[in-house]
Amino acid sequence: MESTDTQNNLPACVLPRRRFVRWLLPALFLCNLVCVVVRFYAVHHPDWSVLWEDLELGGLMLLLVFGPLLIPVRTKRGSLLQVLGLVFALLLTWGICSIGWESYLPNDPYLHRMAHGMVVFWMGVVTFLYVYIPVCLIHLILCFIEKRRARKN
């Protein structure tokens, strides 16, 4: 009974944005998984350890970038920030799916894999440390100020 009461108190734009984020993130996850497996079969097929290492790295970076977007929000600003955070999820998906196919390196598959791993790692870590954490802190400070101002009135 409480969940319906809290959903009724939410602004009208929050639930559609939340549904969109929760629909798009699994679609991006499946796209990433397919890209990693196809890239493995195209470039590194006999060496199964490469697939597991790529899945581990990709999984950790997806957890860093997708994880904060799965946190339920209850404000207009929070849901807007989640939708804007999808830009970084799309960039990470683009990085996982497109980097590593290019022929800008010599024909050494391990150099391709190292370049792919570095791009994916830096995209995930930089997004988390320099975008998600500061934006989350600013959002929490603004929520605190708004609640304090509402209590005074």
PEKA-V840072 format. One record per residue. N is the residue number from 1. RES is the residue in one letter. SS is DSSP state (H for helix, E for strand, L for the rest). PSI is psi in whole degrees, -180 to 180 (999 if undefined). NEAR is the number of other C-alpha atoms within 12 Angstrom. Layout:
n:res:ss:psi:near
N:RES:SS:PSI:NEAR
N:RES:SS:PSI:NEAR
This chain:
n:res:ss:psi:near
1:M:L:-34:7
2:E:H:-34:8
3:S:H:-36:9
4:T:H:-34:9
5:D:H:-41:9
6:T:H:-34:15
7:Q:H:-30:20
8:N:H:-26:15
9:N:L:-8:16
10:L:L:148:23
11:P:L:156:20
12:A:H:-27:15
13:C:H:-13:22
14:V:H:-49:27
15:L:H:-43:26
16:P:H:-39:21
17:R:H:-42:31
18:R:H:-43:31
19:R:H:-40:20
20:F:H:-45:22
21:V:H:-44:33
22:R:H:-18:26
23:W:H:-41:18
24:L:H:-37:25
25:L:H:-45:32
26:P:H:-34:24
27:A:H:-43:19
28:L:H:-38:29
29:F:H:-47:30
30:L:H:-38:20
31:C:H:-44:25
32:N:H:-44:34
33:L:H:-45:26
34:V:H:-42:20
35:C:H:-41:28
36:V:H:-43:39
37:V:H:-43:25
38:V:H:-41:21
39:R:H:-39:28
40:F:H:-49:30
41:Y:H:-30:16
42:A:H:-31:16
43:V:H:-45:26
44:H:L:29:26
45:H:L:-51:17
46:P:L:-21:11
47:D:L:96:16
48:W:H:-24:15
49:S:H:-29:13
50:V:H:-40:26
51:L:H:-45:27
52:W:H:-38:18
53:E:H:-39:21
54:D:H:-39:35
55:L:H:-38:27
56:E:H:-49:19
57:L:H:-48:30
58:G:H:-39:40
59:G:H:-42:28
60:L:H:-41:23
61:M:H:-36:35
62:L:H:-37:40
63:L:H:-41:25
64:L:H:-42:30
65:V:H:-41:40
66:F:H:-30:38
67:G:H:-52:26
68:P:H:-23:32
69:L:H:-13:36
70:L:H:-6:29
71:I:L:127:18
72:P:L:137:22
73:V:L:161:32
74:R:L:5:25
75:T:L:161:26
76:K:H:-44:23
77:R:H:-41:24
78:G:H:-42:33
79:S:H:-35:33
80:L:H:-41:26
81:L:H:-36:33
82:Q:H:-43:40
83:V:H:-41:32
84:L:H:-31:21
85:G:H:-20:33
86:L:H:-24:34
87:V:H:-43:25
88:F:H:-33:34
89:A:H:-40:39
90:L:H:-40:30
91:L:H:-41:27
92:L:H:-41:40
93:T:H:-43:36
94:W:H:-43:25
95:G:H:-43:32
96:I:H:-39:43
97:C:H:-29:31
98:S:H:-36:24
99:I:L:138:29
100:G:L:-14:34
101:W:L:-17:26
102:E:L:153:20
103:S:L:34:17
104:Y:L:-10:14
105:L:L:160:17
106:P:L:168:12
107:N:L:48:14
108:D:L:113:16
109:P:H:-26:24
110:Y:H:-32:19
111:L:H:-39:20
112:H:H:-45:26
113:R:H:-40:32
114:M:H:-43:20
115:A:H:-42:25
116:H:H:-46:33
117:G:H:-40:32
118:M:H:-42:23
119:V:H:-46:27
120:V:H:-43:39
121:F:H:-49:30
122:W:H:-33:25
123:M:H:-42:33
124:G:H:-47:35
125:V:H:-45:27
126:V:H:-41:21
127:T:H:-46:30
128:F:H:-49:29
129:L:H:-40:18
130:Y:H:-5:17
131:V:H:-59:24
132:Y:H:-48:30
133:I:H:-50:20
134:P:H:-41:16
135:V:H:-40:23
136:C:H:-43:25
137:L:H:-42:16
138:I:H:-41:17
139:H:H:-44:23
140:L:H:-39:19
141:I:H:-43:14
142:L:H:-38:17
143:C:H:-42:20
144:F:H:-44:14
145:I:H:-42:14
146:E:H:-41:16
147:K:H:-39:13
148:R:H:-41:12
149:R:H:-38:11
150:A:H:-34:10
151:R:H:-35:9
152:K:H:-33:8
153:N:L:999:7
